[in-house]
Amino acid sequence: MPPLAEQRRIVAKVSELLALCDQLKAKIAAGRAKQAQLAEALVKQAVAAAG
């Protein structure tokens, strides 16, 4: 077992990294939503141009 101070440092770093992971997940989800929105707009535009 590492000393208590080292354990606390590890926990703090893991918490920091988990927060970063949460931010990245949110950005990925937002990017996917934007991608779907753009794809839908592109399809609508293509259908309108063809019709």
PDB file of N, CA, C and O in Angstrom:
ATOM      1  N   MET A   1       0.846  -1.188   0.000  1.00  0.00           N
ATOM      2  CA  MET A   1       0.000   0.000   0.000  1.00  0.00           C
ATOM      3  C   MET A   1       0.887   1.246   0.000  1.00  0.00           C
ATOM      4  O   MET A   1       1.805   1.369   0.811  1.00  0.00           O
ATOM      5  N   PRO A   2       0.598   2.163  -0.919  1.00  0.00           N
ATOM      6  CA  PRO A   2       1.346   3.422  -0.897  1.00  0.00           C
ATOM      7  C   PRO A   2       0.947   4.258   0.323  1.00  0.00           C
ATOM      8  O   PRO A   2      -0.116   4.050   0.908  1.00  0.00           O
ATOM      9  N   PRO A   3       1.794   5.183   0.689  1.00  0.00           N
ATOM     10  CA  PRO A   3       1.453   6.067   1.821  1.00  0.00           C
ATOM     11  C   PRO A   3       0.158   6.834   1.537  1.00  0.00           C
ATOM     12  O   PRO A   3      -0.245   6.997   0.385  1.00  0.00           O
ATOM     13  N   LEU A   4      -0.473   7.293   2.595  1.00  0.00           N
ATOM     14  CA  LEU A   4      -1.758   7.974   2.486  1.00  0.00           C
ATOM     15  C   LEU A   4      -1.672   9.187   1.550  1.00  0.00           C
ATOM     16  O   LEU A   4      -2.588   9.418   0.760  1.00  0.00           O
ATOM     17  N   ALA A   5      -0.611   9.944   1.629  1.00  0.00           N
ATOM     18  CA  ALA A   5      -0.457  11.126   0.767  1.00  0.00           C
ATOM     19  C   ALA A   5      -0.440  10.709  -0.707  1.00  0.00           C
ATOM     20  O   ALA A   5      -1.043  11.373  -1.550  1.00  0.00           O
ATOM     21  N   GLU A   6       0.244   9.621  -1.008  1.00  0.00           N
ATOM     22  CA  GLU A   6       0.306   9.126  -2.388  1.00  0.00           C
ATOM     23  C   GLU A   6      -1.063   8.616  -2.831  1.00  0.00           C
ATOM     24  O   GLU A   6      -1.462   8.839  -3.974  1.00  0.00           O
ATOM     25  N   GLN A   7      -1.776   7.945  -1.957  1.00  0.00           N
ATOM     26  CA  GLN A   7      -3.124   7.483  -2.281  1.00  0.00           C
ATOM     27  C   GLN A   7      -4.031   8.661  -2.614  1.00  0.00           C
ATOM     28  O   GLN A   7      -4.813   8.605  -3.564  1.00  0.00           O
ATOM     29  N   ARG A   8      -3.923   9.721  -1.830  1.00  0.00           N
ATOM     30  CA  ARG A   8      -4.738  10.918  -2.079  1.00  0.00           C
ATOM     31  C   ARG A   8      -4.363  11.559  -3.410  1.00  0.00           C
ATOM     32  O   ARG A   8      -5.236  12.035  -4.135  1.00  0.00           O
ATOM     33  N   ARG A   9      -3.078  11.575  -3.734  1.00  0.00           N
ATOM     34  CA  ARG A   9      -2.627  12.135  -5.002  1.00  0.00           C
ATOM     35  C   ARG A   9      -3.197  11.315  -6.165  1.00  0.00           C
ATOM     36  O   ARG A   9      -3.645  11.865  -7.170  1.00  0.00           O
ATOM     37  N   ILE A  10      -3.170   9.996  -6.005  1.00  0.00           N
ATOM     38  CA  ILE A  10      -3.702   9.106  -7.047  1.00  0.00           C
ATOM     39  C   ILE A  10      -5.206   9.340  -7.226  1.00  0.00           C
ATOM     40  O   ILE A  10      -5.688   9.437  -8.354  1.00  0.00           O
ATOM     41  N   VAL A  11      -5.931   9.428  -6.137  1.00  0.00           N
ATOM     42  CA  VAL A  11      -7.379   9.659  -6.200  1.00  0.00           C
ATOM     43  C   VAL A  11      -7.676  10.996  -6.872  1.00  0.00           C
ATOM     44  O   VAL A  11      -8.593  11.091  -7.688  1.00  0.00           O
ATOM     45  N   ALA A  12      -6.911  12.021  -6.537  1.00  0.00           N
ATOM     46  CA  ALA A  12      -7.114  13.338  -7.142  1.00  0.00           C
ATOM     47  C   ALA A  12      -6.864  13.274  -8.646  1.00  0.00           C
ATOM     48  O   ALA A  12      -7.619  13.852  -9.427  1.00  0.00           O
ATOM     49  N   LYS A  13      -5.808  12.574  -9.053  1.00  0.00           N
ATOM     50  CA  LYS A  13      -5.490  12.469 -10.482  1.00  0.00           C
ATOM     51  C   LYS A  13      -6.560  11.674 -11.215  1.00  0.00           C
ATOM     52  O   LYS A  13      -6.972  12.055 -12.311  1.00  0.00           O
ATOM     53  N   VAL A  14      -7.014  10.576 -10.623  1.00  0.00           N
ATOM     54  CA  VAL A  14      -8.074   9.772 -11.246  1.00  0.00           C
ATOM     55  C   VAL A  14      -9.349  10.602 -11.373  1.00  0.00           C
ATOM     56  O   VAL A  14     -10.017  10.541 -12.406  1.00  0.00           O
ATOM     57  N   SER A  15      -9.694  11.361 -10.365  1.00  0.00           N
ATOM     58  CA  SER A  15     -10.882  12.220 -10.416  1.00  0.00           C
ATOM     59  C   SER A  15     -10.745  13.247 -11.530  1.00  0.00           C
ATOM     60  O   SER A  15     -11.703  13.512 -12.257  1.00  0.00           O
ATOM     61  N   GLU A  16      -9.561  13.823 -11.665  1.00  0.00           N
ATOM     62  CA  GLU A  16      -9.303  14.795 -12.725  1.00  0.00           C
ATOM     63  C   GLU A  16      -9.469  14.150 -14.103  1.00  0.00           C
ATOM     64  O   GLU A  16     -10.068  14.737 -15.005  1.00  0.00           O
ATOM     65  N   LEU A  17      -8.942  12.957 -14.252  1.00  0.00           N
ATOM     66  CA  LEU A  17      -9.034  12.258 -15.534  1.00  0.00           C
ATOM     67  C   LEU A  17     -10.466  11.827 -15.845  1.00  0.00           C
ATOM     68  O   LEU A  17     -10.889  11.866 -17.000  1.00  0.00           O
ATOM     69  N   LEU A  18     -11.208  11.419 -14.826  1.00  0.00           N
ATOM     70  CA  LEU A  18     -12.614  11.064 -15.039  1.00  0.00           C
ATOM     71  C   LEU A  18     -13.429  12.277 -15.468  1.00  0.00           C
ATOM     72  O   LEU A  18     -14.311  12.165 -16.319  1.00  0.00           O
ATOM     73  N   ALA A  19     -13.140  13.430 -14.885  1.00  0.00           N
ATOM     74  CA  ALA A  19     -13.830  14.659 -15.287  1.00  0.00           C
ATOM     75  C   ALA A  19     -13.505  14.978 -16.745  1.00  0.00           C
ATOM     76  O   ALA A  19     -14.386  15.381 -17.506  1.00  0.00           O
ATOM     77  N   LEU A  20     -12.259  14.801 -17.129  1.00  0.00           N
ATOM     78  CA  LEU A  20     -11.863  15.026 -18.520  1.00  0.00           C
ATOM     79  C   LEU A  20     -12.598  14.055 -19.448  1.00  0.00           C
ATOM     80  O   LEU A  20     -13.056  14.450 -20.520  1.00  0.00           O
ATOM     81  N   CYS A  21     -12.711  12.810 -19.047  1.00  0.00           N
ATOM     82  CA  CYS A  21     -13.453  11.815 -19.838  1.00  0.00           C
ATOM     83  C   CYS A  21     -14.906  12.237 -20.004  1.00  0.00           C
ATOM     84  O   CYS A  21     -15.467  12.108 -21.092  1.00  0.00           O
ATOM     85  N   ASP A  22     -15.517  12.736 -18.947  1.00  0.00           N
ATOM     86  CA  ASP A  22     -16.907  13.195 -19.026  1.00  0.00           C
ATOM     87  C   ASP A  22     -17.039  14.352 -20.019  1.00  0.00           C
ATOM     88  O   ASP A  22     -17.994  14.405 -20.794  1.00  0.00           O
ATOM     89  N   GLN A  23     -16.078  15.276 -19.991  1.00  0.00           N
ATOM     90  CA  GLN A  23     -16.095  16.400 -20.937  1.00  0.00           C
ATOM     91  C   GLN A  23     -15.961  15.897 -22.366  1.00  0.00           C
ATOM     92  O   GLN A  23     -16.669  16.360 -23.260  1.00  0.00           O
ATOM     93  N   LEU A  24     -15.066  14.962 -22.579  1.00  0.00           N
ATOM     94  CA  LEU A  24     -14.860  14.423 -23.924  1.00  0.00           C
ATOM     95  C   LEU A  24     -16.091  13.676 -24.423  1.00  0.00           C
ATOM     96  O   LEU A  24     -16.454  13.786 -25.594  1.00  0.00           O
ATOM     97  N   LYS A  25     -16.738  12.911 -23.533  1.00  0.00           N
ATOM     98  CA  LYS A  25     -17.970  12.213 -23.911  1.00  0.00           C
ATOM     99  C   LYS A  25     -19.043  13.208 -24.336  1.00  0.00           C
ATOM    100  O   LYS A  25     -19.757  12.978 -25.313  1.00  0.00           O
ATOM    101  N   ALA A  26     -19.157  14.316 -23.600  1.00  0.00           N
ATOM    102  CA  ALA A  26     -20.148  15.337 -23.931  1.00  0.00           C
ATOM    103  C   ALA A  26     -19.838  15.959 -25.286  1.00  0.00           C
ATOM    104  O   ALA A  26     -20.746  16.196 -26.083  1.00  0.00           O
ATOM    105  N   LYS A  27     -18.564  16.226 -25.553  1.00  0.00           N
ATOM    106  CA  LYS A  27     -18.182  16.810 -26.839  1.00  0.00           C
ATOM    107  C   LYS A  27     -18.432  15.834 -27.985  1.00  0.00           C
ATOM    108  O   LYS A  27     -18.856  16.239 -29.067  1.00  0.00           O
ATOM    109  N   ILE A  28     -18.172  14.564 -27.752  1.00  0.00           N
ATOM    110  CA  ILE A  28     -18.437  13.549 -28.779  1.00  0.00           C
ATOM    111  C   ILE A  28     -19.933  13.470 -29.060  1.00  0.00           C
ATOM    112  O   ILE A  28     -20.345  13.405 -30.218  1.00  0.00           O
ATOM    113  N   ALA A  29     -20.743  13.475 -28.011  1.00  0.00           N
ATOM    114  CA  ALA A  29     -22.198  13.419 -28.188  1.00  0.00           C
ATOM    115  C   ALA A  29     -22.695  14.645 -28.948  1.00  0.00           C
ATOM    116  O   ALA A  29     -23.555  14.529 -29.821  1.00  0.00           O
ATOM    117  N   ALA A  30     -22.158  15.817 -28.618  1.00  0.00           N
ATOM    118  CA  ALA A  30     -22.557  17.037 -29.317  1.00  0.00           C
ATOM    119  C   ALA A  30     -22.125  16.973 -30.782  1.00  0.00           C
ATOM    120  O   ALA A  30     -22.866  17.396 -31.669  1.00  0.00           O
ATOM    121  N   GLY A  31     -20.945  16.452 -31.030  1.00  0.00           N
ATOM    122  CA  GLY A  31     -20.459  16.308 -32.400  1.00  0.00           C
ATOM    123  C   GLY A  31     -21.314  15.357 -33.212  1.00  0.00           C
ATOM    124  O   GLY A  31     -21.597  15.610 -34.383  1.00  0.00           O
ATOM    125  N   ARG A  32     -21.722  14.272 -32.594  1.00  0.00           N
ATOM    126  CA  ARG A  32     -22.586  13.301 -33.286  1.00  0.00           C
ATOM    127  C   ARG A  32     -23.951  13.907 -33.595  1.00  0.00           C
ATOM    128  O   ARG A  32     -24.514  13.681 -34.666  1.00  0.00           O
ATOM    129  N   ALA A  33     -24.475  14.676 -32.648  1.00  0.00           N
ATOM    130  CA  ALA A  33     -25.763  15.330 -32.877  1.00  0.00           C
ATOM    131  C   ALA A  33     -25.655  16.335 -34.021  1.00  0.00           C
ATOM    132  O   ALA A  33     -26.544  16.417 -34.867  1.00  0.00           O
ATOM    133  N   LYS A  34     -24.568  17.096 -34.043  1.00  0.00           N
ATOM    134  CA  LYS A  34     -24.358  18.060 -35.116  1.00  0.00           C
ATOM    135  C   LYS A  34     -24.197  17.348 -36.461  1.00  0.00           C
ATOM    136  O   LYS A  34     -24.711  17.807 -37.481  1.00  0.00           O
ATOM    137  N   GLN A  35     -23.483  16.230 -36.451  1.00  0.00           N
ATOM    138  CA  GLN A  35     -23.291  15.451 -37.676  1.00  0.00           C
ATOM    139  C   GLN A  35     -24.640  14.962 -38.208  1.00  0.00           C
ATOM    140  O   GLN A  35     -24.895  15.037 -39.410  1.00  0.00           O
ATOM    141  N   ALA A  36     -25.490  14.470 -37.335  1.00  0.00           N
ATOM    142  CA  ALA A  36     -26.813  14.001 -37.749  1.00  0.00           C
ATOM    143  C   ALA A  36     -27.645  15.153 -38.298  1.00  0.00           C
ATOM    144  O   ALA A  36     -28.355  14.997 -39.292  1.00  0.00           O
ATOM    145  N   GLN A  37     -27.557  16.298 -37.655  1.00  0.00           N
ATOM    146  CA  GLN A  37     -28.297  17.478 -38.103  1.00  0.00           C
ATOM    147  C   GLN A  37     -27.821  17.905 -39.496  1.00  0.00           C
ATOM    148  O   GLN A  37     -28.636  18.217 -40.363  1.00  0.00           O
ATOM    149  N   LEU A  38     -26.511  17.918 -39.705  1.00  0.00           N
ATOM    150  CA  LEU A  38     -25.972  18.308 -41.008  1.00  0.00           C
ATOM    151  C   LEU A  38     -26.338  17.294 -42.088  1.00  0.00           C
ATOM    152  O   LEU A  38     -26.645  17.676 -43.218  1.00  0.00           O
ATOM    153  N   ALA A  39     -26.307  16.012 -41.749  1.00  0.00           N
ATOM    154  CA  ALA A  39     -26.678  14.980 -42.715  1.00  0.00           C
ATOM    155  C   ALA A  39     -28.140  15.129 -43.117  1.00  0.00           C
ATOM    156  O   ALA A  39     -28.478  15.001 -44.293  1.00  0.00           O
ATOM    157  N   GLU A  40     -29.001  15.397 -42.151  1.00  0.00           N
ATOM    158  CA  GLU A  40     -30.420  15.584 -42.443  1.00  0.00           C
ATOM    159  C   GLU A  40     -30.629  16.800 -43.350  1.00  0.00           C
ATOM    160  O   GLU A  40     -31.417  16.751 -44.295  1.00  0.00           O
ATOM    161  N   ALA A  41     -29.923  17.877 -43.057  1.00  0.00           N
ATOM    162  CA  ALA A  41     -30.039  19.078 -43.889  1.00  0.00           C
ATOM    163  C   ALA A  41     -29.538  18.809 -45.304  1.00  0.00           C
ATOM    164  O   ALA A  41     -30.121  19.297 -46.272  1.00  0.00           O
ATOM    165  N   LEU A  42     -28.480  18.050 -45.426  1.00  0.00           N
ATOM    166  CA  LEU A  42     -27.937  17.717 -46.742  1.00  0.00           C
ATOM    167  C   LEU A  42     -28.924  16.879 -47.555  1.00  0.00           C
ATOM    168  O   LEU A  42     -29.113  17.112 -48.749  1.00  0.00           O
ATOM    169  N   VAL A  43     -29.546  15.911 -46.903  1.00  0.00           N
ATOM    170  CA  VAL A  43     -30.539  15.072 -47.586  1.00  0.00           C
ATOM    171  C   VAL A  43     -31.726  15.919 -48.028  1.00  0.00           C
ATOM    172  O   VAL A  43     -32.204  15.774 -49.153  1.00  0.00           O
ATOM    173  N   LYS A  44     -32.202  16.796 -47.161  1.00  0.00           N
ATOM    174  CA  LYS A  44     -33.324  17.665 -47.518  1.00  0.00           C
ATOM    175  C   LYS A  44     -32.969  18.536 -48.717  1.00  0.00           C
ATOM    176  O   LYS A  44     -33.775  18.723 -49.628  1.00  0.00           O
ATOM    177  N   GLN A  45     -31.750  19.065 -48.699  1.00  0.00           N
ATOM    178  CA  GLN A  45     -31.308  19.921 -49.789  1.00  0.00           C
ATOM    179  C   GLN A  45     -31.211  19.121 -51.100  1.00  0.00           C
ATOM    180  O   GLN A  45     -31.597  19.615 -52.160  1.00  0.00           O
ATOM    181  N   ALA A  46     -30.705  17.908 -51.024  1.00  0.00           N
ATOM    182  CA  ALA A  46     -30.582  17.066 -52.215  1.00  0.00           C
ATOM    183  C   ALA A  46     -31.954  16.695 -52.769  1.00  0.00           C
ATOM    184  O   ALA A  46     -32.158  16.678 -53.983  1.00  0.00           O
ATOM    185  N   VAL A  47     -32.887  16.399 -51.876  1.00  0.00           N
ATOM    186  CA  VAL A  47     -34.247  16.046 -52.309  1.00  0.00           C
ATOM    187  C   VAL A  47     -34.921  17.266 -52.950  1.00  0.00           C
ATOM    188  O   VAL A  47     -35.603  17.141 -53.967  1.00  0.00           O
ATOM    189  N   ALA A  48     -34.727  18.424 -52.358  1.00  0.00           N
ATOM    190  CA  ALA A  48     -35.329  19.647 -52.894  1.00  0.00           C
ATOM    191  C   ALA A  48     -34.740  19.981 -54.265  1.00  0.00           C
ATOM    192  O   ALA A  48     -35.464  20.434 -55.152  1.00  0.00           O
ATOM    193  N   ALA A  49     -33.453  19.766 -54.447  1.00  0.00           N
ATOM    194  CA  ALA A  49     -32.791  20.073 -55.722  1.00  0.00           C
ATOM    195  C   ALA A  49     -33.226  19.086 -56.804  1.00  0.00           C
ATOM    196  O   ALA A  49     -33.319  19.445 -57.978  1.00  0.00           O
ATOM    197  N   ALA A  50     -33.492  17.843 -56.402  1.00  0.00           N
ATOM    198  CA  ALA A  50     -33.878  16.813 -57.356  1.00  0.00           C
ATOM    199  C   ALA A  50     -35.347  16.952 -57.748  1.00  0.00           C
ATOM    200  O   ALA A  50     -35.751  16.538 -58.835  1.00  0.00           O
ATOM    201  N   GLY A  51     -36.131  17.531 -56.866  1.00  0.00           N
ATOM    202  CA  GLY A  51     -37.568  17.577 -57.112  1.00  0.00           C
ATOM    203  C   GLY A  51     -37.960  18.844 -57.740  1.00  0.00           C
ATOM    204  O   GLY A  51     -39.140  19.056 -58.020  1.00  0.00           O
TER     205      GLY A  51
END
